[in-house]
Amino acid sequence: MASSPDSNTSLSVQKVTRSESSQARKSQHAEEAIFYMNCRAAYLTFSLKFCDLYMTTSEQCCKTAREKLEVDNRLKQQQFGSQAETSSEGITVPVSKPSPRISRKTDHKLAPTKGDSRTPSRPSSAQSCKASISTTLSLGASSNRSTKLIEPDTMKEWHCAQSKGCFYLEEDGEIISHKYKLNLPQRSTVCITIKPLNIRQVEGKSCHWLSVDTALYILKENETQENLQLVSFTEQQNKEMFGWKGELGSGIYWLLPFTTGCRLKKVKAQMTGEAKLVYRGEDGELALTKEFRAALSDIFETIDLDGNGLLSLEEYNFFELRTSGEKCDEEAWAVCKENFDMKKNELTRQGFMDLNLMEANDREGDPSDLWVTLLSLGYNKALEMTEACPFVIDIYAEKCKPRIKAIYLEAGSSQLNRAVCKSVVNKGEAKVMDGCENIIIYTYKMGRRITSVIENKSENKVIIHVNNEQSKNCLSNRGLTVFAVEVAPKSTMVSQHVMPLNEQEEWFYNCVHSLVR
């Protein structure tokens, strides 16, 4: 049957309608897809911004926390002094000494001058003190600082051993140094000395470290390294040299270098410009500046511990540990041997220079890594050694050949702290605190140094207020004239080390230790 015109028109309209409806649905789907993609993009943008904001906030929180810790640490130092933690740790005393019964007629409390109504410069915790004790010493100028130390020149026929080393100052004020083993084949009279090493310096540069005090504590090894017995220490003085002379039996001894920290301490940097380390010659090649080469030559002198003009792998590794925290193994040393000047498997001075030049070339002239090395060795940006003190140890033995070897480069150990305390307790003047017989203050003067030690015999920790405000021309390792120290129960610890600020003038030491609680 033939379709009618009306029927055909109706079908056509239906098709068009369906087509338009399909297109509308497609358009709607496209719009929905675009809307979804826009939403997704907006979400991703928001997520990225949120992450950035989160990271920024996190970093700001970390920075604020670090600043708060630094402030808290400064506040703690203001109250408890600026001595490094290692030096102020309580050291347990296995057997306490009996309380010394001594006269305290010379003790006196500090009182303000008559008619003086001035307010103290800072609040004093001594106002709540239960007991106190005063120690006073008046000392002359240190122009003649000889205390009967026999000069090594009188022992020219004796056997001799020597080693160099260095004190390095850490960022937190802690001092690290080399530590040595001494092997004595047989009983002999020996003389052991230590003094700052006077190395050649760039003309016009001052040798800050020559005024740093040095000492050696001699400990005998009994069966194990942990079981060390204090033998003595270098208390005799001849100018900048400190020494000890006596008889030692055969065996292994440990020599622990020590400095009080009165003179070797952090100083505020005074920027006078940054020294240039490298430059490019006319040929375009990198070269070390004259000033940097001079500094490297001094560094070589310091780390060449045996003084033979060459660096062994062991000596070089002390340098690497200090500057990078890592060691050079035998394989890497063999590579150095192929590329740098060596003699008898030891690095020459020129080889050491070339090694640093290679480091500069690896960084295309950027001196950043070279500065890391210099700063870690105690140099400032003017190429002055201000935070290190190289020293030299000489050992003379009458009957045998002594052997000395550097074993560690580390901070002062508990063995050293214990030795310092024991030496003061054994040789110093003891004073029992008035009204508190469990607290004893020991004071010992050795050459140009005064050390005080606190012994707490009680079962409880105590806080001792220390006041040096009446002292004149004195320099304390604590960095403050008034501070407080916490002493653990049944322990002994160093209160402070004091030296003259100007050795050419008289100095007056007046220290009041007061029990706070």
PEJO-V275081 format. One record per helix or strand of 2 or more residues. SS is the DSSP state (~ for helix, > for strand). FROM is the first residue (numbers start at 0). TO is the last residue. If there is no record, write none. Layout:
# PEJO-V275081
ss: <SS,SS>
from: <FROM,FROM>
to: <TO,TO>
This chain:
# PEJO-V275081
ss: <~,~,>,~,>,~,>,>,>,~,>,>,>,>,>,>,>,~,~,~,>,>,~,~,>,>,~,>,>,>,>,>,>,>,>>
from: <4,84,90,124,130,151,158,174,187,207,214,227,235,240,250,277,285,289,312,329,341,345,348,367,387,402,413,428,435,448,461,473,481,490,506>
to: <79,87,91,127,138,154,168,183,195,210,220,232,237,247,257,279,287,302,322,338,342,346,361,375,396,410,426,432,445,455,466,475,486,499,514>
